Amino acid sequence: MTLERVDTRTHLGGNAFRTARWVQRAVCAQTDPESFFPERGQTGHAAKKVCARCGVSRECLEYALAHEERFGIWGGLSPNERCEVNARW
């Protein structure tokens, strides 16, 4: 997957996250939210499987990168994996 740097000035922020169209189409909205916030030492594999079949995982990941989400699985990536993506930019 090739990602582009997101312009945080025009990207979603604050409460806009809750009403964004991509959020409403996210598969994770119909699953257990706890699986997206695994305990330390757990892989988050179940959440990543959900992300893999989600049609808006790219938008989700872009949001997480733009807003420096520090917790949970977003767009199929863990916090450490997102840090690696940001480090490459």
For each residue, the residues with C-beta under 8 A, 3 or more apart:
1: 58
2:
3: 58 61 62 65 85
4:
5: 89
6: 11 62 63 65 66
7: 10 11
8: 11 13 66 67
9:
10: 7
11: 6 7 8 62 63 66 67
12: 16 17 20 63 66 67
13: 8 16 17 67
14: 17
15: 18 19
16: 12 13 19 20
17: 12 13 14 20 23 63
18: 15 23
19: 15 16 23 24
20: 12 16 17 23 24 59 63
21: 24 25
22: 25 26 56 59 60 63
23: 17 18 19 20 26 29 56
24: 19 20 21 29
25: 21 22 55 56
26: 22 23 29 54 56 60
27: 30 31 50 51 53 54 55
28: 31 33 36 47 50 51 54 60
29: 23 24 26
30: 27
31: 27 28 35 50
32: 35
33: 28 36 37
34: 37
35: 31 32 38 44 46 47 50 73
36: 28 33 44 47 50 72 73 74
37: 33 34 71 72 73
38: 35 42 43 44 47 73
39: 42
40:
41:
42: 38 39
43: 38 48
44: 35 36 38 47 48 73 78
45: 48 49
46: 35 49 50
47: 28 35 36 38 44 50 51 72 73
48: 43 44 45 51 52 73 76
49: 45 46 52 53
50: 27 28 31 35 36 46 47 53 54
51: 27 28 47 48 54 57 60 73 75 76
52: 48 49 57 76
53: 27 49 50
54: 26 27 28 50 51 57 60
55: 25 27
56: 22 23 25 26 59 60
57: 51 52 54 60 61 75 76
58: 1 3 61 62 75
59: 20 22 56 62 63 75
60: 22 26 28 51 54 56 57 63 64 74 75
61: 3 57 58 64 65 74 75 76 77 82
62: 3 6 11 58 59 65 66 75
63: 6 11 12 17 20 22 59 60 66 67 69 74 75
64: 60 61 67 68 69 74 75 77 82
65: 3 6 61 62 68 69 82 85 86
66: 6 8 11 12 62 63
67: 8 11 12 13 63 64
68: 64 65 86
69: 63 64 65 72 74 79 82
70: 79
71: 37 79
72: 36 37 47 69 79
73: 35 36 37 38 44 47 48 51 76 77 78
74: 36 60 61 63 64 69 77 82
75: 51 57 58 59 60 61 62 63 64
76: 48 51 52 57 61 73
77: 61 64 73 74 81 82 85
78: 44 73 81 82
79: 69 70 71 72 82 83
80: 83 84
81: 77 78 84 85
82: 61 64 65 69 74 77 78 79 85 86
83: 79 80 86 87
84: 80 81 87 88
85: 3 65 77 81 82 88 89
86: 65 68 82 83 89
87: 83 84
88: 84 85
89: 5 85 86
